[in-house]
Structures are given as structure tokens and as C-alpha cells.
Amino acid sequence: MKANTNRRFRILVVDDDETVLDLYKIILCPTNPIPTMPTFEVECCTQGDEAVDAVKKALEENNPFAVSFLDLNMPPGPDGQWTADELQKLDPAINIIMVTGYRSTEAGCQPSSSNFSDKLLYLQKPFYRQEIIQFSTALSTKWLAERQLLDLHADLEGLVEKRTAELVESNKLLKNEIENRKQVQEELEQSLQNLKKVMAATIQAIAMTVEKRDPYTSGHQMRVAALTRAVCQALEFAEDQVEGAYMAASIHDIGKISLPAEILSKPIQLTEIEIRLIQAHAQAGYDILKGIEFPWPIADIIIQHHERMNGSGYPHGLAGEDILMEARVIGVADVVETMASHRPYRPSMGIDKALAEIAQNSGTLYDADVVAACLQLFRDEAFEFPS
């Protein structure tokens, strides 16, 4: 991602420890920032009620915060749960990261985590400098993209209203009604295409943000997206459905921005708790994208891409027809690309083993029609992943 030289993202930090607040300022407002790092403006509060007042003031001045790092325990004032609820009531667009010093239990769950199920992300103390930078950068980019999409939607609605009024007036005054309608339709279509281009560029930026966190799987999402599109076309999906599946596949692992980088690049087998954390990326991806009004059910596709036909997948154990067709395609493409690619903890298993895996579990774990189309692409049509 290129350096943001024209925009300053506002970050709200809430912690009762002045030393921790100074650490945030040092990390996000360094004397010599790295070239790819956006410019951040950090405002600090020591108590939850101060943070609420700060957000109110920011909204009144039309200068809202993009991200808030919120400590869970801040005696003697309100705790992080109350503060997070109040901040989201005031500004639903703000991205909240709950920062806690609690250690994970043996079951892999944080204390009272159910109370924060609607919050975006969590970070455990002690945190690392790179984690703060990556969270701030990724969530600020998401915040900006959401605002731009809302503006584009408003512009498009305004254009539709304007052109409709022009058509009504033209029908009254001119005889070439058909030609005028055709011209307006072309302008609307061009506006829609422009919106799709902006959306595609935004999705590409999000995908690159995820890969910055996990360099060992660089290109994984784009390769899965390429295979997804080829399978969807082989199954004769409608063009719009193919485009939606491709977009979802391009960012199907966006939830991994919530995971510690050391887990993503760990060179040995993951522990059971780490596996549970990895599996949570499907839900995290849904939580990040659910508020964006895409033309396709992107968030639903992403949360389902690890579900399996026999109900053995996650996070909800969906089965059969309850799984979106696009998610079934991405699920197969994801397995094939992952097995055929190198990972930090193992070398590539090869495309033959990957194809044998989906063929053996066709109709059980994977949709039979999707598997058949995928096998035909590799065996009969010599499909290759883009480099």
C-alpha cells in the first residue's frame, strides 16, 4: 500500500496507564516513519467517559476517529465493555480493538468474551509495535473505503434522480424519447462500471493488506480467486454471480488480520489453541465486511468458505444446500491451492495429491459438481495457477 500523504487518520487510545499511552504515541507518531506507513493523529484518554466525550466532540466537528484501541480494565471508571458499547452507539463506523491483559485459558477462550461478541477485534497485552501499526493501517483503510463507498452510493442515487427528471421533461418537450432514454441508460451504466472499478480496487487493497500480514502465503487469495472464477464459468454461473464469487475469493482470508503474525508464519505444526484461533478468521472476516453493502453476499460467502457438505466444517457446521454455491466453490479452490503450495511448516504436497483429496471426498466434504468441474479444468484443460 502506498504512503497516504494527503490524509491523516485519527486514532483514539483509551488506557488508564500513562506509560502505555506514551507507547502508542511513539509507535503511531514516530519521528522517522516508514515510507509505507500512513499519517496518524493520536488522541489519548485515561477513562471511558473521557473517550465518550472525545467521540462526541469529534462527530460535532465532523472529524471522526477511524480506530480506537480500548483497554478492557480501567479502574476506577467504567470498564472497556461499557465504553465500547457507548462509542459504537455514537459512531457505528469506528473500528474498536479491545486490548486486554487477560491470558487465554486452556480452552482457548478469553474471560467474558461472550460480552464482546459484537466487537471487531481483540489484542492481548503485551502487544508488539508491528501489531499496532498493522491494525491501525488495515482498519483505517477499511474505514476510508466504507466512507468512499457510501459517498459513491449517494452520488449514484443523485445521478439516477437527476436523469429521471431529465427524461420526464424530455418526454414532454421532445419527440426523440427513445434516443434520450438510451443516452441516460448509457450514462448510468458507465457510472455503475466506475463504481465497480472502485470496488474492485478497494478489494485488491484489502487483499494486499492481508498478505502483508502473511508473506508465506503471498498470492494465495488471488490464486484461489482465479480457480474460483474458472470453476464458476465451467459450471455456467451467471456473469454477475461469477464476479461476486471472484470478489469474495479475492479477500476470503481477510479475517486473518485479527491473528498474531507469529502464528501465520509459524514454521512448525500449530497447537490446538492456535488452530482454533486460525479457524476464527472466517467469523472475523464476516464481522469486518458485514456492514458494507456489496452487490453480492460477500460477507456470507466468506464466513461459509470452510463449511463442508456433511456438516463437519466451521464456524456453524452448515451442510448441503444451506451452504451458498459460491462458498462451496471457494472451499474447493482453497483446499487445492493450499495443498499444492508451500507452507512454513511443510513443503508443497503437489497438485496431484490436492486433486486426489477433493476427488476422494467428493459429495462428502465437497460439492460433487464443483469437484467434477475442478478436476476437468486441471486434467482436460491444463489449468494453471497464475504466478
C-alpha positions as CSV (number, residue, x, y, z in Angstrom):
1,M,0.0,0.0,0.0
2,K,1.4,3.4,-0.9
3,A,2.0,6.0,1.7
4,N,-1.0,8.2,2.5
5,T,0.4,11.7,2.0
6,N,-2.9,13.5,1.8
7,R,-5.0,12.1,4.6
8,R,-4.4,11.9,8.4
9,F,-6.2,9.1,10.1
10,R,-7.4,9.8,13.7
11,I,-6.8,7.2,16.3
12,L,-8.4,7.2,19.8
13,V,-6.4,5.4,22.5
14,V,-8.1,4.7,25.9
15,D,-5.9,3.3,28.7
16,D,-5.5,4.3,32.4
17,D,-1.7,3.8,32.2
18,E,0.1,6.9,31.0
19,T,3.1,4.9,30.1
20,V,1.0,2.8,27.7
21,L,-0.5,5.9,26.2
22,D,3.0,7.3,25.5
23,L,3.9,4.0,23.9
24,Y,1.0,4.3,21.5
25,K,2.2,7.8,20.5
26,I,5.7,6.6,19.9
27,I,4.6,3.8,17.7
28,L,1.9,5.6,15.7
29,C,3.6,9.1,15.5
30,P,7.3,8.2,15.1
31,T,9.9,10.9,14.3
32,N,11.0,8.9,11.2
33,P,8.0,7.0,9.9
34,I,8.5,4.2,7.4
35,P,7.5,5.1,3.8
36,T,4.5,2.8,3.6
37,M,3.0,4.0,6.9
38,P,0.0,6.4,6.8
39,T,0.0,9.5,8.9
40,F,-1.9,9.1,12.2
41,E,-3.2,11.6,14.7
42,V,-3.4,10.1,18.2
43,E,-5.7,11.3,20.9
44,C,-5.4,9.8,24.3
45,C,-7.9,9.3,27.2
46,T,-7.4,7.7,30.5
47,Q,-11.0,6.8,31.3
48,G,-14.1,5.5,29.4
49,D,-16.3,8.6,30.0
50,E,-13.5,10.8,28.6
51,A,-13.4,8.7,25.5
52,V,-17.2,9.1,25.0
53,D,-16.8,12.9,25.3
54,A,-13.9,12.8,22.8
55,V,-16.0,10.9,20.2
56,K,-19.0,13.3,20.7
57,K,-16.7,16.3,20.1
58,A,-15.1,14.6,17.0
59,L,-18.5,14.0,15.5
60,E,-19.7,17.5,16.2
61,E,-16.6,18.8,14.4
62,N,-17.0,16.4,11.5
63,N,-13.6,15.0,12.3
64,P,-14.3,11.4,13.4
65,F,-11.9,8.7,14.6
66,A,-11.2,5.8,12.3
67,V,-9.9,3.4,15.0
68,S,-10.0,3.1,18.8
69,F,-7.6,1.0,20.9
70,L,-9.7,0.4,24.1
71,D,-8.3,-1.1,27.3
72,L,-10.6,-3.6,29.0
73,N,-9.9,-2.8,32.6
74,M,-9.7,0.9,33.6
75,P,-10.4,1.5,37.3
76,P,-11.9,3.4,38.9
77,G,-14.1,4.5,35.9
78,P,-16.3,2.5,33.5
79,D,-14.7,-0.6,32.0
80,G,-13.9,-1.3,28.4
81,Q,-17.2,-3.1,27.7
82,W,-19.3,-0.1,28.7
83,T,-17.1,2.2,26.8
84,A,-17.1,0.1,23.6
85,D,-20.9,0.0,23.7
86,E,-21.2,3.7,24.1
87,L,-18.7,4.5,21.4
88,Q,-20.5,2.3,18.9
89,K,-23.8,3.9,19.7
90,L,-22.3,7.3,19.0
91,D,-20.4,6.3,15.9
92,P,-21.1,2.8,14.4
93,A,-18.3,3.4,11.8
94,I,-15.5,3.4,14.4
95,N,-13.3,0.3,14.4
96,I,-12.8,-0.9,18.0
97,I,-9.9,-3.0,19.2
98,M,-10.3,-4.4,22.7
99,V,-7.0,-4.6,24.4
100,T,-6.8,-6.9,27.4
101,G,-4.1,-8.2,29.7
102,Y,-6.0,-11.4,30.4
103,R,-4.3,-14.6,29.5
104,S,-6.1,-17.2,27.4
105,T,-7.5,-20.2,29.3
106,E,-6.7,-23.8,28.5
107,A,-9.9,-23.9,26.5
108,G,-8.6,-21.0,24.3
109,C,-11.3,-18.5,25.4
110,Q,-10.8,-15.1,27.0
111,P,-12.8,-14.3,30.2
112,S,-16.2,-12.7,29.4
113,S,-15.5,-12.8,25.7
114,S,-19.2,-13.5,25.1
115,N,-20.0,-10.0,26.3
116,F,-17.9,-8.6,23.4
117,S,-19.2,-10.8,20.5
118,D,-20.3,-7.8,18.5
119,K,-16.9,-6.1,18.7
120,L,-14.4,-6.2,15.8
121,L,-11.0,-7.4,17.1
122,Y,-9.0,-8.2,20.3
123,L,-5.4,-7.6,21.2
124,Q,-3.6,-9.1,24.2
125,K,-1.0,-7.3,26.2
126,P,1.9,-7.1,25.9
127,F,1.5,-6.1,22.3
128,Y,4.1,-5.6,19.6
129,R,4.8,-2.4,17.7
130,Q,4.1,-4.0,14.3
131,E,0.7,-5.3,15.6
132,I,-0.4,-1.7,16.4
133,I,0.8,-0.4,13.1
134,Q,-0.8,-3.2,11.1
135,F,-4.1,-2.9,13.0
136,S,-4.2,0.9,12.6
137,T,-3.3,0.7,8.9
138,A,-5.7,-2.1,7.9
139,L,-8.7,-0.7,9.8
140,S,-8.1,2.9,8.8
141,T,-8.0,1.7,5.1
142,K,-11.3,-0.2,5.7
143,W,-12.8,2.8,7.4
144,L,-11.9,5.0,4.5
145,A,-13.2,2.5,1.9
146,E,-16.5,2.3,3.7
147,R,-16.9,6.1,3.7
148,Q,-15.9,6.3,0.0
149,L,-18.5,3.6,-0.9
150,L,-21.2,5.4,1.0
151,D,-20.3,8.6,-0.9
152,L,-20.4,6.7,-4.2
153,H,-23.8,5.2,-3.5
154,A,-25.1,8.7,-2.6
155,D,-23.7,10.1,-5.9
156,L,-25.2,7.3,-7.9
157,E,-28.6,7.8,-6.3
158,G,-28.4,11.5,-7.0
159,L,-27.5,10.9,-10.6
160,V,-30.4,8.5,-11.1
161,E,-32.8,11.1,-9.7
162,K,-31.4,13.8,-11.9
163,R,-31.5,11.7,-15.1
164,T,-35.1,10.5,-14.3
165,A,-36.2,14.1,-14.0
166,E,-34.5,15.0,-17.3
167,L,-36.3,12.1,-19.0
168,V,-39.7,13.2,-17.8
169,E,-39.0,16.7,-19.0
170,S,-37.7,15.5,-22.4
171,N,-40.8,13.3,-22.9
172,K,-42.9,16.4,-22.6
173,L,-40.8,18.6,-24.9
174,L,-39.1,16.4,-27.4
175,K,-40.1,13.7,-29.9
176,N,-36.9,11.7,-29.7
177,E,-37.8,10.0,-26.4
178,I,-36.1,6.7,-27.2
179,E,-32.8,8.3,-28.0
180,N,-32.8,10.3,-24.8
181,R,-33.6,7.2,-22.7
182,K,-30.8,5.3,-24.4
183,Q,-28.3,8.1,-23.6
184,V,-29.3,8.3,-20.0
185,Q,-29.0,4.5,-19.7
186,E,-25.5,4.5,-21.1
187,E,-24.5,7.2,-18.6
188,L,-26.0,5.2,-15.7
189,E,-24.2,2.1,-16.9
190,Q,-20.9,4.0,-17.1
191,S,-21.4,5.2,-13.5
192,L,-22.1,1.6,-12.4
193,Q,-19.0,0.4,-14.1
194,N,-17.0,3.2,-12.4
195,L,-18.4,2.1,-9.1
196,K,-17.4,-1.5,-9.8
197,K,-13.9,-0.4,-10.7
198,V,-13.5,1.5,-7.4
199,M,-14.9,-1.5,-5.5
200,A,-12.5,-3.9,-7.2
201,A,-9.6,-1.6,-6.4
202,T,-10.7,-1.4,-2.8
203,I,-11.0,-5.2,-2.6
204,Q,-7.5,-5.5,-4.1
205,A,-6.1,-3.1,-1.5
206,I,-7.8,-5.2,1.3
207,A,-6.3,-8.4,-0.1
208,M,-2.8,-6.9,-0.2
209,T,-3.2,-5.8,3.4
210,V,-4.0,-9.4,4.5
211,E,-0.9,-10.7,2.5
212,K,1.3,-8.1,4.3
213,R,0.5,-10.0,7.5
214,D,1.3,-13.4,6.0
215,P,4.1,-13.2,3.4
216,Y,4.4,-17.0,3.2
217,T,1.0,-17.2,1.5
218,S,1.5,-14.2,-0.7
219,G,-0.7,-14.5,-3.7
220,H,-2.8,-17.3,-2.1
221,Q,-6.1,-15.3,-2.3
222,M,-5.5,-14.2,-5.9
223,R,-4.7,-17.8,-7.0
224,V,-7.8,-19.1,-5.2
225,A,-9.8,-16.3,-6.9
226,A,-8.5,-17.4,-10.3
227,L,-9.5,-21.0,-9.8
228,T,-12.9,-20.0,-8.4
229,R,-13.7,-17.9,-11.4
230,A,-12.7,-20.8,-13.8
231,V,-14.8,-23.3,-11.9
232,C,-17.8,-20.9,-11.8
233,Q,-17.6,-20.4,-15.5
234,A,-17.3,-24.1,-16.1
235,L,-20.5,-24.6,-14.1
236,E,-22.1,-21.9,-16.2
237,F,-22.9,-19.5,-13.4
238,A,-24.4,-16.1,-14.4
239,E,-21.8,-13.5,-15.2
240,D,-22.8,-11.4,-12.2
241,Q,-22.6,-14.5,-9.9
242,V,-19.1,-15.3,-11.3
243,E,-18.0,-11.7,-10.5
244,G,-19.3,-11.9,-6.9
245,A,-17.6,-15.3,-6.3
246,Y,-14.4,-13.9,-7.6
247,M,-14.6,-10.8,-5.4
248,A,-15.3,-12.9,-2.3
249,A,-12.4,-15.3,-3.1
250,S,-10.0,-12.3,-3.5
251,I,-10.5,-11.5,0.2
252,H,-11.7,-14.8,1.7
253,D,-8.9,-14.7,4.3
254,I,-9.4,-11.0,5.3
255,G,-10.2,-12.2,8.8
256,K,-6.5,-13.2,9.3
257,I,-5.7,-9.6,10.0
258,S,-7.0,-10.3,13.5
259,L,-4.4,-13.0,14.1
260,P,-0.9,-12.6,15.5
261,A,1.7,-12.6,12.7
262,E,3.8,-15.2,14.5
263,I,1.0,-17.7,14.2
264,L,0.6,-17.1,10.5
265,S,4.3,-17.7,9.8
266,K,5.0,-20.4,12.4
267,P,7.4,-22.9,10.9
268,I,6.1,-25.9,13.0
269,Q,2.7,-27.6,13.4
270,L,0.2,-25.4,15.2
271,T,-1.2,-26.2,18.7
272,E,-4.9,-26.9,19.2
273,I,-5.5,-23.4,20.6
274,E,-3.6,-21.9,17.7
275,I,-5.8,-23.9,15.3
276,R,-8.9,-22.6,17.0
277,L,-7.6,-19.0,16.6
278,I,-6.9,-19.7,12.9
279,Q,-10.4,-21.1,12.4
280,A,-11.9,-17.9,13.9
281,H,-10.7,-16.0,10.8
282,A,-14.0,-16.9,8.9
283,Q,-16.1,-15.2,11.6
284,A,-13.7,-12.2,11.8
285,G,-13.9,-11.7,8.1
286,Y,-17.7,-11.7,8.2
287,D,-17.6,-9.1,11.1
288,I,-15.3,-6.8,9.1
289,L,-17.4,-6.9,5.9
290,K,-21.0,-7.3,7.1
291,G,-21.6,-3.6,7.2
292,I,-20.6,-2.9,3.6
293,E,-23.4,-3.0,1.0
294,F,-21.8,-5.0,-1.8
295,P,-23.9,-6.1,-4.8
296,W,-23.3,-9.7,-3.7
297,P,-23.4,-11.5,-0.3
298,I,-19.7,-11.2,0.1
299,A,-19.7,-11.5,4.0
300,D,-22.0,-14.6,3.9
301,I,-19.8,-16.3,1.3
302,I,-16.6,-15.6,3.3
303,I,-18.0,-16.9,6.6
304,Q,-19.1,-20.1,4.8
305,H,-16.0,-21.0,2.8
306,H,-14.8,-23.5,5.4
307,E,-18.2,-25.2,5.8
308,R,-18.5,-28.8,4.4
309,M,-21.3,-30.7,2.7
310,N,-21.6,-33.2,5.6
311,G,-21.8,-30.5,8.2
312,S,-18.2,-31.1,9.5
313,G,-16.9,-27.6,8.7
314,Y,-16.8,-24.4,10.7
315,P,-17.8,-22.0,12.1
316,H,-21.5,-23.0,12.1
317,G,-21.5,-26.6,10.8
318,L,-23.7,-25.9,7.8
319,A,-24.4,-28.7,5.4
320,G,-25.7,-29.3,1.9
321,E,-28.0,-26.7,0.4
322,D,-27.5,-24.4,3.4
323,I,-24.1,-23.5,2.1
324,L,-24.0,-20.9,-0.6
325,M,-22.8,-22.2,-4.0
326,E,-20.1,-19.6,-4.2
327,A,-18.8,-20.7,-0.8
328,R,-18.7,-24.3,-2.0
329,V,-16.6,-23.3,-5.0
330,I,-14.2,-21.2,-2.9
331,G,-13.9,-24.1,-0.4
332,V,-12.7,-26.5,-3.0
333,A,-10.4,-23.9,-4.7
334,D,-8.9,-23.0,-1.2
335,V,-8.1,-26.7,-0.5
336,V,-6.5,-27.3,-3.9
337,E,-4.3,-24.2,-3.8
338,T,-3.3,-24.7,-0.1
339,M,-2.2,-28.3,-0.6
340,A,-0.4,-27.5,-3.8
341,S,1.6,-24.6,-2.3
342,H,4.5,-24.4,0.2
343,R,3.7,-23.5,3.8
344,P,6.2,-22.6,6.6
345,Y,5.5,-25.9,8.4
346,R,5.6,-28.2,5.3
347,P,6.7,-28.3,1.7
348,S,4.1,-28.4,-1.2
349,M,2.2,-31.6,-1.4
350,G,1.8,-31.2,-5.2
351,I,-1.3,-30.7,-7.4
352,D,-1.8,-34.5,-7.8
353,K,-2.4,-35.0,-4.1
354,A,-4.6,-31.9,-3.9
355,L,-6.8,-33.3,-6.7
356,A,-6.8,-36.7,-5.1
357,E,-8.1,-35.2,-1.9
358,I,-11.1,-33.5,-3.4
359,A,-11.9,-36.5,-5.6
360,Q,-11.8,-38.9,-2.6
361,N,-14.1,-36.6,-0.6
362,S,-16.5,-35.6,-3.4
363,G,-20.0,-35.5,-2.2
364,T,-18.9,-35.9,1.4
365,L,-16.8,-32.8,2.2
366,Y,-17.0,-31.1,-1.1
367,D,-19.9,-30.4,-3.6
368,A,-19.7,-33.2,-6.3
369,D,-20.4,-30.8,-9.2
370,V,-17.7,-28.4,-8.1
371,V,-15.2,-31.2,-7.7
372,A,-16.0,-32.6,-11.2
373,A,-15.6,-29.1,-12.8
374,C,-12.3,-28.5,-10.9
375,L,-10.9,-31.9,-11.9
376,Q,-11.8,-31.3,-15.6
377,L,-10.0,-27.9,-15.5
378,F,-6.8,-29.5,-14.4
379,R,-6.9,-32.8,-16.2
380,D,-8.5,-31.9,-19.5
381,E,-8.0,-28.2,-19.9
382,A,-4.5,-27.9,-18.3
383,F,-5.5,-25.1,-15.9
384,E,-2.5,-23.4,-14.1
385,F,-2.5,-21.0,-11.2
386,P,-1.3,-17.5,-12.1
387,S,2.3,-16.9,-10.9
